[in-house]
Amino acid sequence: MSPLLQNAVVSIQLGLEDFASKDERRVISAVRNLYSGVLLLCKEVLRLLSPPNSNDILIMKNKKAIKDPNGGVRFVGAGKKTVDRFEIEEMFKQLELAVDLSNLKRLAEIRNDIEHLHPTHAPALIQEAIADAMPIIRSIIVTELEDDPGELLGQDAWNALLDEAKVFKAEEEACRTTFENIQWNSDALEVSVGELRCPNCSSSLLKNESDAASSLSDLHLVCSKCSETSEAVSTFEKALRLSMQGAAYLAMKDGGEPPLENCPECGLDMYVVDEGNCVNCDFSLNGYECAVCSASLSIDDYRYGDGGLCSYCQHVMSKAERE
C-alpha cells in the first residue's frame, strides 16, 4: 500500500472514531479527517494515473519542464504542494473517470459549517458528511483501485460508514416526501428542495409540517435535527441561489444572462429568468414590450426605466431630448 493510500485509510478510520467518541472536542476533527481522507483517495487515483518518472505530476500543483538525455522535453511534478478540490474535480472530468465527485462540494461546505457552529450541531452535519462521502469512497475503491472497501478500510469502519449513510438517507427521504403534494408551478423551485438548509444548524433535513400547504407561502419548515423552524420564503431564496450556482458561474464566465435575478417587485433573488417570472410574488415580464420597437423588456429595462421602453430606445429618446 502506498503512503498516500495509507494516509487516506487512516484519515477515514480516525474520522469515524472521532464521530463515535462522546468527547465533544472530537466532533470537529471527525469531519476534518473524513474530508481529508476522501481527498487523499482521489489523489491516490491521480497518482496511479500519472505517467512513469513524472514525479506524480497529476497530483502536483506545480509542474516544470525538463530535458531528456535524447533532447526531448517533458513535464514533471515540482515542489510539495498538491492539487486542491477544484483541481481534483477538473482532473477527474478531463480524464473522464466514472467516479461521481458531485458531493465533494457539499463535503467542503459541511466542513466549513462545522468550523463555525456550536459542537451540539456538528453530529447532524457529520452524519450528512458520511452519507455524502460513502458513495465517493466506495466508487474510488471498487472502480479505480479495484479493491474491496471492507478489506481496505477494515470491516468495522466500512460497516460504520454504511450504517450512518443508511440512517441519514432514510431520514432525508422522509423529509423530501413532505413536499410531494406542493403545487410548485416552477421547475426551478421544485429542484431547489434538494438544496434546502436549516438556517440554525445547516442540516439539509428540513421538512414541511403543514399538511394543508399547497404553495410556497403555506409551508411550515421544521428541521428534523435541531427542531428549529425557519421562514419558508427566505430559506427557499437561499436554496435557489445554491441550486443555480453552477449556471450562474457559467453565465458570468461566458458573458451570458444570469439564471436568477432580483425581482423588481418583491426585492428577492427569486426571479427565474428561464421561466420568466418570480417564484415568490409571481411578477412576470410577459406582455411587457417596448412602446417604440416592440422588443421584450428585460428585468433591467423594467427596473431602471419607466416600464414602457427598452434601454436602447430609452437611450435614444434621452439623447434626442438633450439635443
C-alpha positions in Angstrom: 0.0 0.0 0.0 1.4 3.4 -1.0 2.0 6.0 1.8 -0.7 8.2 0.2 -3.3 5.5 0.3 -2.3 4.5 3.8 -2.9 8.2 4.9 -6.3 8.1 3.2 -7.4 4.9 5.0 -6.1 6.2 8.4 -7.8 9.5 8.0 -11.2 7.9 7.2 -10.8 5.5 10.1 -9.9 8.3 12.5 -12.9 10.4 11.3 -15.2 7.5 12.2 -13.5 7.0 15.6 -13.9 10.8 16.3 -17.6 10.6 15.3 -18.2 7.7 17.7 -16.5 9.4 20.6 -18.6 11.1 23.3 -15.9 13.8 23.6 -17.4 17.0 22.1 -13.8 18.2 21.3 -13.5 15.5 18.7 -16.6 16.3 16.6 -14.8 18.9 14.5 -11.8 16.7 13.8 -14.3 13.9 12.7 -15.3 15.8 9.6 -11.9 17.2 9.0 -10.4 13.7 8.9 -13.2 12.3 6.8 -12.9 15.1 4.2 -9.2 14.8 4.2 -9.5 11.0 3.7 -11.8 11.4 0.7 -9.4 13.9 -1.0 -6.4 11.7 -0.4 -8.3 8.8 -2.0 -8.9 11.0 -5.0 -5.2 11.9 -5.1 -4.2 8.3 -5.0 -6.3 7.7 -8.2 -4.5 10.5 -9.9 -1.1 9.3 -8.6 -1.7 5.9 -10.1 -2.6 7.5 -13.4 0.4 9.8 -13.6 3.0 8.8 -16.2 6.1 6.9 -15.0 9.0 9.1 -13.9 6.8 12.2 -13.8 7.0 12.7 -10.0 3.3 12.1 -9.7 2.5 15.0 -12.0 -1.3 14.7 -11.9 -1.4 15.4 -8.1 1.2 18.2 -8.1 0.1 21.8 -8.2 3.3 22.9 -9.9 5.0 21.5 -12.9 8.3 22.1 -14.5 9.8 21.2 -17.9 13.0 19.1 -18.1 15.0 17.8 -21.0 15.6 14.1 -21.5 19.0 12.8 -22.4 17.9 12.4 -26.0 16.9 16.1 -26.2 13.2 15.7 -25.8 11.2 17.9 -23.3 8.7 16.6 -20.8 6.8 17.9 -17.8 7.2 16.6 -14.3 5.7 17.5 -10.9 7.5 20.1 -8.9 7.5 21.2 -5.3 5.5 19.8 -2.4 2.1 21.4 -2.9 -0.6 19.1 -4.2 -3.9 19.8 -6.1 -6.9 21.2 -4.3 -10.6 20.1 -4.5 -11.4 22.2 -7.5 -8.3 20.9 -9.4 -9.2 17.3 -8.5 -12.7 17.7 -9.8 -11.5 19.2 -13.0 -8.9 16.5 -13.5 -11.4 13.7 -13.0 -13.7 15.4 -15.6 -10.8 15.7 -18.1 -9.8 12.1 -17.6 -13.5 11.0 -17.9 -13.3 8.9 -14.8 -16.5 7.2 -13.7 -16.3 8.4 -10.1 -19.1 11.0 -9.3 -17.5 13.8 -7.3 -20.6 15.9 -7.1 -20.8 15.6 -3.3 -17.3 16.9 -2.7 -18.6 20.4 -2.8 -21.2 19.6 -0.1 -18.5 17.9 2.0 -16.4 21.0 1.9 -19.4 23.1 2.9 -20.2 20.8 5.8 -16.6 21.1 7.0 -16.7 24.9 6.8 -20.1 25.0 8.6 -18.8 22.8 11.5 -15.8 25.1 11.9 -18.3 27.9 12.7 -21.1 26.2 14.5 -21.6 25.1 18.1 -20.5 21.5 18.7 -24.0 20.4 19.5 -25.0 21.0 15.9 -22.0 19.1 14.5 -23.1 15.5 14.8 -26.0 16.0 12.5 -23.8 17.5 9.8 -21.2 14.8 10.3 -23.8 12.2 9.6 -24.7 14.0 6.4 -21.0 14.2 5.5 -20.7 10.5 6.0 -23.7 9.9 3.7 -22.2 12.1 1.0 -18.7 10.6 1.4 -19.7 7.0 1.3 -20.6 6.6 -2.4 -17.4 8.5 -3.4 -15.3 6.3 -1.2 -16.9 3.1 -2.5 -16.7 4.2 -6.1 -13.0 5.0 -5.9 -12.1 1.8 -4.0 -14.1 -0.5 -6.2 -13.9 1.1 -9.6 -10.5 2.8 -9.7 -8.4 0.9 -7.1 -10.2 -2.4 -7.8 -10.2 -3.3 -4.2 -12.8 -4.3 -1.6 -13.9 -1.5 0.8 -14.3 -3.8 3.8 -10.8 -5.2 3.3 -9.1 -1.8 2.6 -10.8 0.2 5.3 -11.4 -2.6 7.8 -14.8 -4.2 8.1 -15.7 -2.2 11.3 -15.0 1.1 9.6 -16.9 0.1 6.4 -19.9 -1.1 8.3 -20.0 2.2 10.3 -20.0 4.1 7.0 -22.8 2.0 5.6 -24.9 2.2 8.8 -24.7 6.0 9.2 -25.3 6.6 5.5 -28.4 4.4 5.6 -29.8 6.2 8.6 -29.3 9.6 7.1 -30.7 8.7 3.7 -33.8 7.2 5.3 -34.4 10.5 7.2 -33.7 12.6 4.1 -36.2 10.6 2.1 -38.8 11.1 4.9 -38.2 14.8 4.8 -38.5 15.0 1.0 -41.8 13.2 0.9 -43.4 16.1 3.0 -43.1 18.3 -0.1 -44.7 15.9 -2.6 -48.2 17.5 -2.5 -47.0 21.0 -3.1 -48.1 22.7 -6.4 -44.8 24.3 -7.3 -45.7 25.8 -10.7 -41.9 26.2 -11.1 -39.3 23.6 -12.0 -36.6 25.7 -10.5 -38.4 25.9 -7.2 -39.1 22.2 -7.1 -35.4 21.4 -7.8 -34.3 23.8 -5.1 -35.8 21.5 -2.4 -32.7 19.4 -2.7 -30.6 22.5 -1.6 -32.6 23.4 1.5 -30.5 24.1 4.5 -31.6 24.8 8.1 -30.6 28.4 9.0 -29.9 27.3 12.5 -27.7 24.2 12.1 -27.1 24.0 8.4 -28.6 20.5 8.1 -30.3 19.5 4.9 -33.0 17.7 6.8 -35.8 20.2 6.5 -39.4 19.0 6.4 -42.8 20.6 5.8 -45.1 20.1 8.7 -48.2 21.7 7.1 -50.4 19.0 5.6 -52.6 21.7 4.2 -49.8 23.5 2.4 -50.2 23.8 -1.4 -47.7 26.6 -2.3 -44.5 28.1 -1.1 -46.2 30.7 1.2 -48.1 27.9 3.0 -45.1 25.8 4.0 -44.1 25.3 7.7 -40.5 24.3 7.7 -39.0 22.5 10.6 -35.5 21.0 11.0 -35.5 17.3 11.7 -32.2 17.6 13.5 -32.4 20.7 15.7 -36.2 21.2 15.7 -35.9 24.9 14.8 -38.4 26.4 12.5 -37.4 28.6 9.5 -39.2 31.1 7.4 -40.1 29.4 4.1 -39.5 32.2 1.6 -36.1 33.3 2.8 -35.0 29.7 3.2 -36.0 28.8 -0.4 -34.4 32.0 -1.7 -31.0 30.7 -0.4 -31.8 27.2 -1.8 -32.5 28.7 -5.2 -29.1 30.5 -5.2 -27.4 27.2 -4.3 -29.2 25.2 -6.9 -28.2 27.8 -9.6 -24.6 28.4 -8.6 -23.2 26.4 -11.4 -25.4 28.0 -14.1 -24.6 31.5 -12.6 -20.9 30.8 -12.8 -21.1 29.7 -16.4 -23.2 32.7 -17.3 -20.7 35.1 -15.7 -17.8 33.3 -17.3 -19.3 33.2 -20.8 -21.0 36.6 -20.6 -24.5 35.2 -20.7 -27.7 36.1 -18.8 -27.7 35.1 -15.2 -30.3 32.4 -14.4 -31.6 34.2 -11.3 -32.4 37.9 -10.9 -33.5 40.2 -8.1 -37.2 40.7 -8.5 -38.1 44.4 -9.0 -41.4 43.9 -7.3 -40.7 41.9 -4.1 -36.9 42.6 -3.9 -35.9 38.9 -3.5 -33.5 37.0 -5.7 -36.3 34.7 -6.9 -36.9 35.9 -10.5 -36.1 32.8 -12.6 -35.1 34.1 -16.0 -35.8 30.9 -18.0 -39.3 30.7 -16.5 -39.9 34.5 -17.0 -41.4 35.1 -13.5 -40.7 35.5 -9.8 -41.4 32.3 -8.0 -42.3 34.3 -4.8 -44.6 37.0 -5.9 -45.5 35.8 -9.5 -44.3 39.0 -11.1 -43.7 38.4 -14.8 -42.5 40.5 -17.7 -44.7 38.5 -20.1 -46.6 41.1 -22.2 -44.2 43.9 -21.4 -42.9 45.3 -24.7 -41.1 48.5 -25.7 -43.7 51.0 -26.9 -41.3 52.1 -29.7 -39.6 48.9 -31.1 -41.9 46.2 -29.6 -38.9 44.4 -28.2 -39.5 42.4 -25.0 -38.4 44.3 -21.9 -35.6 42.9 -19.7 -35.5 43.0 -15.9 -33.1 45.9 -16.1 -35.4 47.7 -18.6 -38.3 47.4 -16.1 -36.2 48.1 -13.0 -34.3 51.2 -14.2 -36.6 52.5 -16.9 -40.2 53.7 -16.9 -41.7 50.3 -17.7 -42.6 51.2 -21.3 -39.3 51.4 -23.2 -36.3 49.1 -23.7 -32.9 50.5 -22.7 -31.9 51.3 -26.3 -35.0 53.3 -27.1 -34.8 55.0 -23.7 -31.2 56.0 -24.5 -32.1 57.3 -28.0 -35.0 59.3 -26.6 -32.9 60.8 -23.8 -30.2 61.7 -26.2 -32.8 63.4 -28.5 -34.2 65.4 -25.6 -30.7 66.6 -24.6 -30.1 67.8 -28.2 
